[in-house]
Every structure is written in structure tokens, then in C-alpha cells.
């Protein structure tokens, strides 16, 4: 599945009408247009589109749970299933040795991004469809699994429509009541969106209560012909949601008001942070103190630093992932901080195929590039740093390999001679304590 490399034409939107209450009996959908007065989500406004989809991802590093006495965690691996992969894998990962042992697999289609519930009892995965060659009418899915961390077994619970094409990201609301997904959308119709799903006590996912469609595009033909929502991230204070739109070069911002006083999600007064045309913002992560945020821009192959305060992002720095003189293709993807917050890592695909390493200045959060490490394969998309900080685990989507690099916690650099795991089309990794 290479949906990132094709985009179908469509216009994108800048503004969202206010949301209806999340508890509404039926799903609400919006479309963004120009600034307009607050209205009911069911209002019809001439000249403006009325449908919008919402997908979110939480800004904080996932809590892996209590430290196991033997140092062995469950490692969940999401994949694409067009080849030999069967779906969602569980391995036992030994943080003392870096060794991984396969335990189980849950069959599901294209579980390319995962999120684990705060109590670690449930796992949610996107079903990224239709992909480049699928019918535009086909919607992606969200699958829920019960997870027995002690045995490493997953049990299917239910599946719902993602209310969009090509879901590629998941996040949990700060209160754990809602699951959000970003629908990248290769197809122009319905276009990029994010959607909001209520979570039931038994772990099942309810039908979406809100979808928010963005409109607009950018100058890069074939990649920015329409909106492509790539991630949904909550601010550290839990009051705001940021939706990164690769197609529109915007970081949209929404207020999260679960009490329904302003709808479940509503646009901020400033609506978005505009990025440079053609850069393609992809993934956002907040720093350890919550005062900075870091963004990968896929098309430009850069990492940007922002100051954060009360829902607003102010860009203060942008660094290239490539060394001076590099002439090949680039493709910035995932971004993660070390557990101690002292180092930041980003994956760069294209012809580079490496992990780029930055130190974080503790006084102002600014970045300094200190090194890079080949991923030893093609298209390193997602990666993870284990809870101990000893290992960085990266999947090469187009090579069918996972490499486990020993990490020097003092320098932040990755050591050579990593351990290798064979998994077809590996994409995402989450580590969970079985204790």
C-alpha cells in the first residue's frame, strides 16, 4: 500500500462549523469554509460546504504501564497485509537484550496504525482502505480488540467505518472517552477528514458522532491536489486538538469541550497555523515540558520547532533532515522523543532511508542535528523507542524488515549491528507492559 504517493484532485476548506454534542444520537458531519458565525451543526449556510470529518491522536507518549520485573514487554506491530502479512502481531520484547519472540497474530486488513487504551485492556487499529487502487466509494475501518497483555493474545471485538478513505492515524481524547482517526484520503471524494468515535465500557467502538472534512490543497501536483489529514494530536493541557493537513499545508486547531458547552469540537478563532506552501505537514509531537512542539513535514523533508501556549503554535525553527548537498528524494515520516526528552528522532524515506537524530536544548527546546543512522532498508515509516530508552525499533515498510538498534542514552546515537526481525510490510509499533 503506497497511498502516500498519489492524490486525487479536490478543493480544501479552512473553517469548521461548531460541533453538535458528542452524545447526539446520530453522527454529525461538517465541511470547512470561510469564517462564519457559530451555528448549529445542522444549519445550512449558502456558499459554504457543510461536511467535515475529525480524526485525532493524543499528543503524549503512550503510557506503557508498570515496569515488568523481567524487563519484557509486549510489542504490538501493525502491518500492511497486501503480501504475506496476516495483520496485527504481538511479540515479547526483552529490553535487556533487544530480542523479540513472536507470540500471536490477529488477522485484520492493513492495521497500519495502532493505539492502546490507557488501562491497556484494549487495542485499536485502523484498517487502511481503499489504498491507491481501491474504489473511491470504499471507506476504511477502525477495529477494536480485547488485549490480554499477560498472555499476549488479542480477541476481536468489533469494527466500524472510519467515515473516510485511508485512515492512517489514531488518538485518544484526554478523558479516554473518544477515539479519533485521521482519514488521509487518496480519493477526492470524500477528501481528507478526521472522525470522532465514542468508546464503550466493553472496549467496542461506537459509530462516529462527528466527521470534519477539510478543503483546499497545495502546489505539489499529485500529492496536494486535495486535503490529506495525516494526524490528530491533543495539546498537553487537553483543551485543544491539532489536525495536520499534508494537502493544505495547515495545522488546524480545535477546542475540545466535552461538556458540550461549545460543541464537542469547534474551531479556534485563529483556525489554523499556516505552513510554507508545498511542505506537507505530517506528524506532530509535544516536548517533555509541554512548551514546545515538533513537526515533520513530509514533502519538504524537514523538522520544525514551535513554541506552544494556550492553543497557539508559533514556529521558531526549521531544520532539514538531509545533509547539505543531498540530491535524492526525501519523505519525512514519524517523529518521537526519547523517554527523558533529551533527544528527538525522525524517519526520512525517499532515497535517504534513515533515522535522523537531534539533541533538544533544555533551555528553549530548540533542536540541533547530531547524527543519522541508516534504517538498513526501504521506507522506514514508523518507529518506537522502548520505555527503558535502550532500544530504537524501526520498520522498513518496503523491505519486510524490522531492525532493533541499541541506543546510547548519553549521546542519543544509535549503535551499529542491530538485531533483525523479518515481518512483511511492518509499519507501526507499540510497547505494553504485561504486568
C-alpha positions in Angstrom: 0.0 0.0 0.0 1.6 3.2 -1.2 -1.3 5.6 -0.8 1.1 8.4 0.2 2.3 8.8 -3.4 -0.9 9.5 -5.1 -3.5 12.1 -4.5 -6.8 12.8 -6.3 -8.0 16.3 -7.1 -10.2 18.3 -4.8 -10.6 21.7 -3.1 -10.0 22.0 0.7 -11.6 24.0 3.4 -10.3 26.4 6.1 -13.1 26.6 8.6 -15.3 24.3 10.6 -18.8 25.0 11.8 -19.3 24.2 15.5 -20.0 20.7 16.5 -23.2 19.2 17.9 -23.0 17.5 21.3 -21.0 14.3 21.2 -23.8 12.3 22.7 -26.0 13.1 19.7 -27.9 10.0 18.7 -26.6 10.2 15.1 -23.4 11.2 13.5 -22.8 14.8 12.6 -20.6 15.8 9.7 -19.1 19.2 8.8 -17.2 20.8 6.0 -14.9 23.8 6.4 -15.3 27.1 4.5 -14.6 30.7 5.2 -15.1 32.3 8.7 -18.8 32.4 9.7 -20.8 33.0 12.8 -21.3 30.0 15.2 -24.3 27.9 14.1 -25.9 24.6 14.9 -24.1 21.7 13.2 -27.4 21.1 11.3 -27.5 24.7 9.9 -27.3 25.2 6.2 -25.2 28.2 5.1 -25.2 29.2 1.4 -21.8 29.3 -0.2 -20.2 27.1 2.4 -19.8 23.3 2.4 -21.3 21.6 5.3 -19.4 18.3 5.9 -16.3 17.8 8.0 -14.6 14.7 9.4 -12.4 14.5 12.5 -9.5 12.2 13.4 -7.4 12.6 16.4 -4.3 11.3 18.1 -3.1 12.2 21.6 0.0 14.3 22.0 1.5 12.5 24.8 3.9 9.5 24.7 1.8 6.3 25.4 1.9 5.0 28.9 3.3 1.5 28.6 2.3 0.6 32.1 4.4 -0.6 35.1 7.9 -1.7 34.5 7.9 -5.5 34.3 10.4 -7.2 36.7 12.0 -9.2 34.0 12.1 -6.2 31.6 10.0 -8.0 29.0 7.2 -6.0 27.3 4.6 -6.9 24.7 5.4 -5.3 21.4 2.5 -4.8 19.0 3.3 -4.5 15.3 0.9 -3.1 12.7 1.4 -4.0 9.1 0.1 -3.8 5.6 -1.5 -7.1 4.5 -1.2 -7.0 0.7 1.7 -9.5 0.8 2.3 -12.3 3.3 1.5 -10.4 6.5 -1.7 -11.5 8.3 -2.3 -8.3 10.2 -1.6 -7.3 13.8 1.3 -9.1 15.5 2.3 -9.5 19.2 5.9 -10.1 20.2 7.6 -10.4 23.5 10.4 -7.8 23.6 13.2 -8.2 26.1 14.5 -4.7 26.9 17.7 -6.2 28.5 18.8 -8.0 25.3 16.8 -6.4 22.5 15.5 -9.9 21.4 11.9 -10.3 20.2 9.9 -13.5 20.2 6.6 -13.8 18.3 3.6 -14.7 20.4 0.4 -14.3 18.4 -1.3 -12.6 15.4 -4.8 -11.2 14.9 -6.0 -11.2 11.3 -7.2 -7.9 10.2 -6.7 -5.8 7.0 -4.0 -3.2 6.8 -3.7 -2.3 10.5 -1.1 0.4 9.7 -1.6 2.5 12.9 -2.4 1.4 16.4 -3.3 2.9 19.8 -3.7 1.1 23.2 -6.3 2.1 25.8 -5.0 3.8 28.9 -5.8 0.7 31.0 -4.0 -1.4 28.4 -7.1 -3.7 28.1 -7.9 -2.8 24.5 -6.1 -2.2 21.2 -7.5 -0.1 18.3 -6.2 -0.4 14.8 -7.0 1.4 11.5 -8.0 -0.7 8.5 -6.3 1.5 5.8 -8.6 1.2 2.8 -9.1 1.5 -0.1 -5.5 2.5 -0.9 -4.2 3.6 -4.3 -6.1 1.2 -6.4 -9.3 0.7 -4.5 -12.7 2.2 -5.3 -13.2 5.7 -4.1 -16.6 4.6 -2.7 -14.9 2.2 -0.2 -14.4 3.5 3.3 -11.7 2.5 5.7 -12.3 0.9 9.1 -11.5 1.0 12.8 -11.1 -2.4 14.5 -11.2 -3.0 18.3 -9.6 -5.8 20.1 -9.5 -7.0 23.7 -5.9 -7.4 24.8 -4.7 -9.9 27.4 -1.3 -8.4 28.0 -0.2 -11.3 30.3 -0.7 -13.9 27.5 -0.1 -11.6 24.6 -3.5 -12.6 23.0 -5.8 -10.3 21.0 -9.5 -11.0 20.7 -11.6 -9.2 18.0 -14.4 -7.1 19.4 -15.9 -5.1 16.6 -15.3 -2.9 13.5 -16.8 0.4 12.4 -16.4 2.6 9.3 -13.8 5.3 9.6 -16.2 7.5 7.7 -13.5 8.3 5.2 -10.8 6.9 3.0 -7.4 5.6 4.1 -7.4 6.1 7.9 -3.8 6.5 8.9 -3.7 7.7 12.5 -5.5 7.2 15.8 -5.5 9.1 19.1 -7.5 9.0 22.3 -9.1 12.1 23.9 -7.6 13.1 27.2 -10.5 11.7 29.2 -10.4 8.4 27.2 -14.0 8.7 26.1 -13.3 9.2 22.4 -11.2 7.7 19.7 -10.2 9.9 16.8 -8.9 8.9 13.4 -7.3 10.9 10.6 -8.6 9.9 7.1 -5.8 10.7 4.7 -8.0 10.1 1.6 -6.4 9.3 -1.7 -9.8 9.9 -3.3 -11.0 13.5 -3.9 -14.5 12.5 -2.6 -14.8 12.4 0.3 -11.4 14.0 0.7 -9.3 14.4 3.9 -11.1 14.4 7.2 -11.0 13.3 10.8 -13.7 11.5 12.7 -14.6 11.0 16.4 -15.9 7.7 17.8 -17.3 7.1 21.3 -15.7 4.2 23.3 -17.9 1.8 25.2 -17.2 0.3 28.6 -16.6 -3.1 27.0 -13.9 -1.7 24.6 -16.1 -1.6 21.5 -16.0 1.4 19.2 -19.3 3.1 18.5 -20.3 4.7 15.2 -18.8 8.1 14.6 -20.6 11.1 16.3 -18.7 13.7 14.3 -16.8 13.9 11.0 -14.9 17.0 9.8 -13.8 17.5 6.2 -11.1 19.9 5.3 -11.0 21.5 1.9 -8.1 23.0 -0.1 -4.8 21.9 -1.5 -1.2 22.9 -2.2 1.2 23.4 -5.1 2.7 19.9 -5.3 0.8 18.0 -8.1 -0.2 14.5 -7.3 0.4 15.0 -3.5 -1.6 18.1 -2.7 -4.5 18.1 -5.1 -6.8 18.0 -2.1 -6.9 17.8 1.6 -4.9 14.9 3.3 -5.3 14.8 7.1 -2.4 12.9 8.4 -2.5 13.1 12.2 -4.7 14.4 15.1 -2.8 15.4 18.3 -4.2 16.8 21.6 -2.3 19.5 23.3 -0.7 18.7 26.7 -3.3 20.6 28.6 -6.0 18.6 26.9 -8.0 21.6 25.7 -7.0 21.7 22.0 -6.8 19.3 19.1 -4.4 19.8 16.2 -5.1 18.2 12.8 -2.1 18.2 10.5 -3.2 18.5 6.8 -0.5 17.5 4.4 -2.5 18.5 1.4 -3.5 22.0 2.6 -0.2 22.9 4.4 -2.1 23.7 7.5 -2.1 22.7 11.2 -5.8 23.1 12.0 -6.7 23.8 15.7 -9.9 23.0 17.5 -11.2 23.4 21.0 -12.1 20.2 22.9 -15.1 20.9 25.1 -16.5 17.5 26.2 -19.1 19.2 28.4 -20.9 20.3 25.2 -20.8 24.0 26.0 -19.3 24.8 22.6 -20.0 21.5 20.9 -17.6 18.6 21.2 -15.0 20.2 18.9 -15.1 23.7 17.5 -12.6 25.8 15.5 -10.4 28.3 17.4 -10.6 31.9 16.5 -7.3 31.7 14.5 -8.4 28.4 12.9 -5.0 27.1 11.8 -1.3 27.6 11.7 -0.2 28.1 8.1 2.9 26.3 6.9 5.0 27.1 3.9 3.4 26.1 0.6 4.4 22.6 -0.6 5.9 21.4 2.7 3.3 18.8 3.6 2.9 18.8 7.4 2.5 15.2 8.7 3.1 14.3 12.3 3.3 16.5 15.5 4.6 15.7 18.9 4.9 17.8 22.1 8.0 18.2 24.1 8.5 16.9 27.6 7.6 20.2 29.3 4.6 20.9 27.0 6.0 24.3 26.0 7.3 23.1 22.6 6.0 21.0 19.7 7.8 19.4 16.8 6.5 18.7 13.3 7.7 16.6 10.4 6.8 18.0 7.0 6.9 15.1 4.6 7.3 16.8 1.3 10.0 19.2 2.4 11.8 16.6 4.5 12.1 18.9 7.5 11.5 19.1 11.2 10.1 22.3 12.7 10.1 23.5 16.3 7.1 25.5 17.7 6.6 27.3 20.9 3.2 26.4 22.4 0.9 28.5 24.6 -2.8 28.2 25.2 -3.7 26.5 21.9 -1.3 28.6 19.7 1.7 27.3 17.9 4.5 29.8 16.9 7.2 28.4 14.6 10.7 29.2 15.7 13.0 26.8 13.9 13.1 24.5 10.8 15.8 22.1 10.1 16.4 19.8 7.1 16.6 16.1 7.6 19.1 15.8 4.8 22.7 16.8 4.9 23.9 19.6 2.7 24.3 18.6 -0.9 21.9 15.6 -0.8 20.2 15.4 -4.1 17.9 12.4 -3.7 14.2 12.2 -2.9 13.1 12.8 0.7 10.0 11.9 2.7 9.8 12.8 6.4 7.5 10.5 8.3 7.5 9.6 12.1 8.8 11.7 14.9 9.4 10.7 18.6 11.2 11.9 21.6 13.4 9.8 23.9 11.8 8.9 27.2 13.9 11.5 29.0 13.0 14.2 26.4 16.7 15.0 25.7 16.7 13.7 22.1 14.3 13.7 19.1 14.3 11.3 16.3 12.6 11.5 12.8 12.4 9.0 10.0 13.3 10.1 6.4 12.2 7.9 3.5 12.7 8.5 -0.2 16.3 7.8 -1.2 17.7 8.7 2.3 16.1 5.8 4.3 17.5 6.8 7.7 16.7 7.9 11.2 17.8 11.5 11.9 18.9 12.3 15.4 18.6 15.7 17.2 19.5 16.9 20.6 17.0 19.1 22.5 18.2 22.3 24.1 16.7 22.2 27.7 16.6 26.0 27.9 14.4 26.7 24.8 13.5 23.4 23.2 15.5 24.1 20.0 17.0 21.2 18.1 20.5 20.5 16.9 21.2 17.8 14.4 23.8 15.4 15.9 23.7 12.4 13.6 21.8 9.9 11.4 21.6 6.2 11.1 20.6 4.1 8.0 17.5 2.1 8.6 19.1 -0.7 6.5 16.1 -1.0 4.3 13.5 0.9 2.2 10.8 3.3 3.5 11.3 3.5 7.3 7.9 4.8 8.2 7.1 4.4 11.9 9.5 3.5 14.7 9.4 3.3 18.5 11.8 3.8 21.4 11.2 1.2 24.2 10.2 2.5 27.7 13.7 2.0 29.1 15.2 4.1 26.3 17.7 1.4 25.5 16.4 0.5 22.0 15.0 2.1 18.9 12.9 -0.2 16.8 12.2 0.7 13.1 10.2 -1.0 10.4 11.2 -0.8 6.7 7.8 -1.0 5.0 9.1 -1.8 1.6 11.8 -4.3 2.7 10.0 -6.5 5.1 12.5 -6.0 7.9 12.5 -4.6 11.4 15.8 -3.5 13.0 16.3 -3.1 16.7 19.1 -0.6 17.3 20.9 -0.3 20.6 20.7 3.3 21.8 23.3 5.3 23.7 21.3 7.2 26.3 24.1 9.7 26.9 24.9 10.7 23.3 21.5 9.8 21.8 23.2 8.0 18.9 22.4 4.5 17.6 24.9 1.7 17.6 25.7 -0.3 14.5 25.0 -4.1 14.1 21.3 -4.0 15.1 19.1 -7.1 15.6 16.9 -8.0 12.7 13.3 -9.3 12.6 11.5 -10.5 9.5 8.0 -9.1 9.1 6.3 -8.3 5.8 5.4 -4.6 5.4 5.9 -3.5 9.1 4.6 -0.1 9.9 3.7 0.8 13.5 5.0 -0.3 16.9 3.5 0.0 20.4 5.0 -1.5 23.6 2.9 -2.5 26.6 3.7 -3.9 30.0 2.3 -7.4 30.6 2.3 -6.7 34.3 
